[in-house]
């Protein structure tokens, strides 16, 4: 049955994989809530869920003669110089929150280490699932289907976090933010075929967000700015991919026309 789902039903497999990730983290959060753990305790619990998922996907990518390169894990040195330019906008986006909100100078060294370890697990597990394994499974559907499907699915699964917003506007903006970041990363993996820079971005983005001082008004401004940047960059990447897909007319064909 499992083999049948993985082989003949890539969409079902992709849905189940994303739901498994959400379930593990939600279950860990529920246990932390029952135990009335502190905020840092909640992060440790959720980090455990992400760590379990990281082990699951790592094992999956090594079974059956598979290699990690199949899922986009290529050496950074393999990134072409022209492809490296695609990551500059990501760096700018990652810096928006701390530049607007400022760093939380009250964080202890232990908390910084906790955030770094936690976001490493988050970046690795989420990118491997959405930009690695799911992309590989949906190759039979074509890149357009994968980009649309994974972006919407990524946004839906992040709605739980967005619902913590204090007002409707915050909720809507965060849901849009999750969808757009999923869109950008899906477009980038189709453009560069290398998942490692995306994992690094996801890690840096989340880590800096945790280290940014809490200010609801500034957070709202940062989300609006990031959404605009995502939208503009997404339009550029879509146009770039469309240009790559256009067939090149042979010189002899042009002469005979």
TAMO-V928095 format. One record per residue. RES is the residue in one letter. PSI is psi in whole degrees, -180 to 180 (none if undefined). Layout:
res: {RES/RES}
psi: {PSI/PSI}
//
This chain:
res: {X/X/X/X/X/X/X/X/X/X/X/X/X/X/X/X/X/X/X/X/X/X/X/X/X/X/X/X/X/X/X/X/X/X/X/X/X/X/X/X/X/X/X/X/X/X/X/X/X/X/X/X/X/X/X/X/X/X/X/X/X/X/X/X/X/X/X/X/X/X/X/X/X/X/X/X/X/X/X/X/X/X/X/X/X/X/X/X/X/X/X/X/X/X/X/X/X/X/X/X/X/X/X/X/X/X/X/X/X/X/X/X/X/X/X/X/X/X/X/X/X/X/X/X/X/X/X/X/X/X/X/X/X/X/X/X/X/X/X/X/X/X/X/X/X/X/X/X/X/X/X/X/X/X/X/X/X/X/X/X/X/X/X/X/X/X/X/X/X/X/X/X/X/X/X/X/X/X/X/X/X/X/X/X/X/X/X/X/X/X/X/X/X/X/X/X/X/X/X/X/X/X/X/X/X/X/X/X/X/X/X/X/X/X/X/X/X/X/X/X/X/X/X/X/X/X/X/X/X/X/X/X/X/X/X/X/X/X/X/X/X/X/X/X/X/X/X/X/X/X/X/X/X/X/X/X/X}
psi: {-46/-44/-38/-42/-45/-34/-43/-13/71/-31/-46/-44/-44/-43/-45/-37/-45/-39/-37/-45/-47/-40/-45/-44/-40/-40/-42/-39/-40/-42/-42/-38/-43/-39/-3/48/161/178/-43/-34/-38/-41/-41/-42/-48/-38/-34/-42/-44/-37/-42/-43/-37/-41/-42/-48/-32/-43/-44/-42/-8/-6/157/28/13/158/154/-25/-29/-28/15/4/98/151/145/-32/-19/-9/120/153/-39/-34/-30/-29/-25/-22/-9/-46/-33/-41/-43/-44/-42/-27/-8/-49/-52/-31/-36/-46/-22/155/148/100/-6/-3/141/165/-38/-39/-39/-45/-42/-47/-40/-48/-44/-49/-25/-45/-40/-50/-45/-50/-45/-43/-39/-40/-55/-37/-5/-78/-48/-39/-44/-41/-33/11/-34/-20/-12/157/-35/-45/-45/-46/-47/-48/-51/-34/-47/-45/-43/-43/-43/-45/-17/4/-28/-44/-39/-31/-7/-4/153/-21/169/-41/-44/-42/-49/-46/-38/-34/-44/-40/-44/-42/-45/-39/-35/-38/-47/-47/-34/-41/-39/-39/-32/-28/-46/-21/21/120/-21/-46/-31/-38/-43/-42/-48/-43/-50/-43/-51/-41/-45/-34/-41/-30/1/140/139/119/103/-41/-47/-33/-40/-42/-44/-42/-41/-46/-45/-40/-39/-44/-43/-46/-47/-44/-36/-42/-42/-46/-38/-47/-37/-43/-38/-38/-38/-32/-18/131/143/125/131/145/-40/-31/-39/-36/-33/-11/none}
//
